[in-house]
């Protein structure tokens, strides 16, 4: 996957997160969980974009670690939203799969980058 493809994919992920959060009930629980998911879900693409402009390999690794954390946190909030019954699992299934795939891509990129630094 190229840098440009991943930039587009992480932005599309953010847009899908926004739409999912808009579908949450407008109550205190929906607001809190929605804000949490909105923050980390949109942060994935923003931080990947920042990683693409890293000033060094160490900076790139640090920024990618943030992407990894935000992806994982997005998964956590989606799980809470589904398990609390706010949104049916089916509705978030594809978004959940995409978050897992973005997480796997990020972890692989971190491993590759760390390995290239060691050699």
Secondary structure as GFF3:
##gff-version 3
##sequence-region A 1 119
A	DSSP	alpha_helix	3	22	.	.	.	ID=ss1
A	DSSP	alpha_helix	28	52	.	.	.	ID=ss2
A	DSSP	alpha_helix	57	83	.	.	.	ID=ss3
A	DSSP	alpha_helix	89	118	.	.	.	ID=ss4
###
